[in-house]
Amino acid sequence: GKAEHKRKDVDQMNEIAFISNEVRAKLLQGGIPKAPSSEAGVGAVLFVDISGFTDLGKKLKSNLTPERATETLANEIFGALAKLTDICLMWGGDVAKFAG
């Protein structure tokens, strides 16, 4: 029905761009307010810097084809972010955004 169609729409959006669990739940419940809007809440912020990222990129670029270097670097970043996300979710948190 209508709810299943909405769930499919949200799932398709999540394949295109990262959607936090909080935003996903709001979309499934009928949408989010039009921008600009604000909402009070409690939270924490975690900033993480991947040490050695630039040096790793240079090393991969000099030792691999450009395509393979890009793929390898992306896989390394994905692995690190996935581990951090898993820890956050394990403790009841949510990831609202990745930047950098």
N, C-alpha and C positions, 0 to 999 in steps of 0.2 A: 504494500500500500504506500501511502504518502511517507510514512516514517522510514520505510525501507529505501525509498527513492532518495530521501534526504541523506540517509547514511551512505549510500553509494556516491552521492555528490561530494560529501565531506571526505570520503576515502579517496576519491579522485583528486581533490585539492591537496590532500596530504602527500600524494605521489608527486605532485608538482613542486610543492614548497613545504618546508617544515611547519607544522601546526602543533602548538603545545596541547597537552591534554585538557587544560582549562578552556582554551579557545575551542577545541574540538567539541567538548561537552556543551558549551554555549551554542555552538552552531546546530548541534543535534536537538537542543531544546527550543529552537526557534530563532536563533540568530544572535548577533551581537549589536550593540548600539552603533548608530552612525557616528563617524568621526567628525569633529573631535568630541571625545567623551572622557570621563574619568571615573574611577572606581577605587574606593579605599580597600586596602587589603594588608595582610601581613606577609612578609617574605624575607628572603635572604638572597644575596647576590654572590656568585662565585666567579672570580676572574682567574683565568688560567693562561699562562704563557708557556707555549711548547718550546722549551730550551733547545737550541741547536737546530731549529727548523731551517734557517737560511743556509747553514753549513751543510745540512743533509741534502737540501735541494741542489746545491752546487756540486756536491760529491756525486749524487745520482746523475746529474746532467753530464758530468765529465766521463762517467763510466757506462752509461746506457744510452740507447736511442732516446730522442726527445719524447716520443710516445710512451715508451716503457718507463722513463724517469717520471713523467707526469702521473702515470698509473700507480707506480710504486709509492710516490709521495702522497697521493690521494688516499691510498690504502692505509698508509701509516697514520695519517691524520684521522681518517675515519675510525681506525682501531682505538686511538687515544680518546676521541670524543665519545665513542660507543661505551668504553669502559667508565668514563666519567658520568655519562648519562645513566648507565645501569646502577651506579652507586647512588646517584641522586634519587632515582625512582625507588630503589630498595629502602631508602629512609623516608619515603612518603612525599618526596619533592616532585617537582615538575621542571622541565626545561622550557623556558619561554623564548629564548633566542640564542643563536650562535652568531658571533661576529668575528671579524678579523681577516 
